[in-house]
Amino acid sequence: MPDSLHFTPDQLIALLIAVSFSAGLNVYATMATLGLLAHFHVLWLPPALHLLSSWWIIAASLVLFAIEFFADKVPLFDLIWNALHTFIRVPLAALVAYGASSQLSPGKQLAVTLLGGAIAFAAHGGKLAIRGAVTPSPEPISNIGLSLTEDAGAVFLTWFATRHPYLAAGIVCALLFLLMFAIRWVVRSVRRLFRSSDFTNKAVSHCSR
């Protein structure tokens, strides 16, 4: 953990890498965790993000987290919910990165903002792709298990990043690497499914002649 509640520029960037990934998984859990940590003086937030420590923002984040907790575990509906949240998770992650990096030079602040949005988009896209592959399964356990893992992961990673920002950033880099292979596997599986479906349809059409 840093020697004080303040972070050096390098520690701040490492922290934002982890927080952005968490926001891509569950932005409400991430905002609530940041707000609670700041409110109880475990985490220092720059002036631009002091609003996160307000009980109004914390309460709103917890309520939305509770709604997402259930909505994200309903097969098929979770795909719609997560698709719509593309327009919430990514912009909010970028906004947090922008506010948190206000102490940096304008060029670095812009770079950190873009990095935060890109990492959140990657985490969100990976989540959406994996959910798309798992949701059609007849049993709901895998879907619920994934959702619980994402919820817990978002809270833990946000907290862990405030204690060990470099380690948290390293974990995120490893997860992004794994997500890249997971997305490729999902895309290939979907392509094989469509090819198999086309082959079956052609076979049935040929036999019916």
N, C-alpha and C positions, 0 to 999 in steps of 0.2 A: 504494500500500500504506500502511496506517496507520503512524504513526511508531514504534509499539512493537508488541509481541505482543498487547497489549490493545486492545480495540475500544471506541469510544464507543457509547452506546446506539443512535444512528442507524446506525452502521456495523454493529452487531450485528444489528439488524433486517434490514438489506439483505443481510447474509451469510446469515441464516436463510431469507430468501425464496429465495435461490439453492439453498441446501442442501436445503430442503424439496422444491423442484422436482426436484432430482437424486434424492432419495430416492423420489419418485414414479415415476421411471424405473427406477432400480436401487438399492434400499436397501442391498444388501450392498456394492456398489462404493463407495457414498457413505460408509458406516460405515468401511470399510477405508481409504479415502483420508483421512478425518478422523483416524482413529487413527494412521496413519503420519505425517501432518503434525504432529500433537501430540507423538508420540513423539520425533521429530527436532527438536522445538522450533521448527518453522516456524509453528505455530498455537498460540495460548494457549486452553486450554479451562477453563471454570469448574470448581470442585471437583465439582459434580454430574455432570460428564461425564468426569472423569479416568479412569473405567473404560475408556473408548474407546481410550485410549493403551496399555492393557495388551496384551502380546503374545498373551495367550489370546484376547482379543476380536478383535484384528487377525487372528490365524490363523483363528479361526472365521469371520470375515467373508470372508476370502479363499477359504476352502474353499467356503462357500455361494455366493460369487460365481462360482467355477469351475463349480459344479453348475448355477447359473442360466445361465451362459454357453452351455452346451450345451442345457439344457432349453428355453431361450427361443428356440431356433432350429429346433425341430422343429414343422412345421406341425400345426395342430389341438391338439397337446399344449401348445403355448405359450399357447393361449387358456385352457385349464384352469389352467395354472400361474399365469398373470397374474391370473385371476379369484380364485384362492385367496389371492394376495398382496395383495388388497384389505385383508385383515385383518392384514397385516404392515407393508406400506409406510406406510400412513396413520398407524396408531398409533405406529410408531417415529419418524416425522417429527415428530409432535406431541410425543412424549416428549423428543426431542432439543431441540426448540424450548423446551419447558418447562424443561429442565435448563440450557440455555444462557442463558435469560433470568432466572435466579434473582436477578441483581443489580438487576432492575427492581422496581417496585412490584407488589403482588399483582394489581391491575387490569390493568396493562400486561403482566404475565407471562401472565395468562389470555388476553388479546387476542392476544399473539404465539403462544401455543400453538394457539389456534383458527386463526390465520392459517397457521401451519405445516402443520397438518393439512388445511386447505382447499386450499392450494397443492399439497400432495402428492396429494390426491384428484383435483384437476383434471389434474395431469400423468399420474397413473395412469389416470384415465378416458379421457383423450385417447389415451394409448398403447393401451389396450384397444380403443377404438373403431376406431382406424386398423388395428390388427392384425386385427380382425374383418373389415375390408374387404379386406385384402391376403391373408390366409391362404387363402381359397378359390381364389386364382389357381393355375394348374397348375404354374408354375415356382417353385422355392424361393428363387431369388436375391433377390427383393424382400424376402421375409421375413427372410432372413439379413442383408441389407444394413441393414434397419431396426433389427434387434437390435444389430448392431455399432455403428451410429450412436448408439443409446441408451446402450450401455455406455460408449463413448468420451465421449459428452456428459456423462454423470453424473460421470465422473472429472474431466474437464476443468473443468466448471462448478464443482465443489466446490473444486478447487485455485484456479481463477481468482477465486472469491469471496473467498478469503483474501488475495489480492493487491489486488483492485479490487472491493470489495463493492458499491459503487454501480453500477458498470458491469454487474456480474453480475446485480444486481437488475433493471436496465433490460433486459437480454437476456431474463430470465425473463418480464417483463411483455410483451415483444414476442412471445415464444413462446406465452404464454397467449392472447394475442389471435389468433394464427394457429391455435392449437388449437381455439378457439371456432368458427372458420369451418370447420376440418377436420371437427369433430364434426357440424356442421350439414350438411356435404356428405355425410358417411357416412350420416346418418339419412335424408336425402332420397334417396340412392341405394338404400338398403334398401327404402324405401317404394315407389320406382318398380319395384324388382325384384319385390316382392310383388304390386303392381298388375298388372304384366306377366304374372306367373305366374297370377294369378286370371283375367285376360282369356284367356290361352291355355287354361286348364282349361275355362272356360265355352265357348270356341269348339270345343274337342275334344268336349265333352259334347253340344253342339248338333248337331255333324256326325254323331255316332254314333247319333243318334235316327232 
